[in-house]
Amino acid sequence: MVYIVSWDEFVDRSVQLFKADPESTRYVVKYRHCDGKLVLKVTDNKECLKFKTDQAQEARKMEKLNNIFFTFMARGPDVDLSEVNGKEQMETQPVKKGRGRKQ
């Protein structure tokens, strides 16, 4: 289990690993508050990819990776990744007005 240093390489290899065997691929997120470290692990029991960071900026990139994996799980591994957006997709949705107290 070697840590991959480059975020882009980690994402590319993780997507390849998932597409190769979507049934047995797992994605694990571990955060240690006392150290401020975020560790991401993708494995299929044969190959293990890990990425470690303590930067908040890189932790935000994790959101896009989550969206990629959620899309693969929902639509299948043959989906076009150009359709997968991160936060931009959520921002374009209309805001619902609740029945809360008016201000």
FENVENMO-V98083 format. One record per residue. N is the residue number from 1. RES is the residue in one small letter. PHI is phi in whole degrees, -180 to 180 (* if undefined). NEAR is the number of other C-alpha atoms within 12 Angstrom. Layout:
BEGIN
((N;RES;PHI;NEAR) (N;RES;PHI;NEAR))
END
This chain:
BEGIN
((1;m;*;15) (2;v;-108;15) (3;y;-77;18) (4;i;-89;23) (5;v;-82;17) (6;s;-87;16) (7;w;-63;27) (8;d;-63;17) (9;e;-65;16) (10;f;-62;28) (11;v;-64;31) (12;d;-61;19) (13;r;-69;24) (14;s;-66;35) (15;v;-64;35) (16;q;-62;24) (17;l;-63;29) (18;f;-67;32) (19;k;-66;25) (20;a;-69;19) (21;d;-149;23) (22;p;-68;26) (23;e;-72;17) (24;s;-113;17) (25;t;-82;27) (26;r;-121;27) (27;y;-127;31) (28;v;-122;23) (29;v;-117;22) (30;k;-131;21) (31;y;-124;19) (32;r;-110;14) (33;h;-65;10) (34;c;-64;8) (35;d;-96;13) (36;g;72;15) (37;k;-108;19) (38;l;-115;26) (39;v;-121;29) (40;l;-110;36) (41;k;-135;32) (42;v;-124;37) (43;t;-144;30) (44;d;-126;23) (45;n;73;18) (46;k;-113;14) (47;e;-127;21) (48;c;-126;24) (49;l;-113;34) (50;k;-132;29) (51;f;-137;36) (52;k;-125;30) (53;t;-149;28) (54;d;-127;20) (55;q;-96;17) (56;a;-64;15) (57;q;-63;12) (58;e;-73;22) (59;a;-65;24) (60;r;-71;18) (61;k;-67;24) (62;m;-60;31) (63;e;-61;24) (64;k;-68;25) (65;l;-64;33) (66;n;-59;26) (67;n;-63;27) (68;i;-63;34) (69;f;-68;34) (70;f;-62;24) (71;t;-66;24) (72;f;-60;28) (73;m;-69;23) (74;a;-83;13) (75;r;-106;17) (76;g;105;19) (77;p;-74;23) (78;d;-95;21) (79;v;-71;18) (80;d;-77;15) (81;l;-73;23) (82;s;-69;11) (83;e;-80;16) (84;v;-84;22) (85;n;-115;22) (86;g;-91;23) (87;k;-71;18) (88;e;-60;13) (89;q;-66;14) (90;m;-71;14) (91;e;-73;10) (92;t;-82;10) (93;q;-72;9) (94;p;-68;8) (95;v;-83;8) (96;k;-87;7) (97;k;-89;8) (98;g;-92;7) (99;r;-101;7) (100;g;-73;7) (101;r;-69;6) (102;k;-77;6) (103;q;-112;4))
END
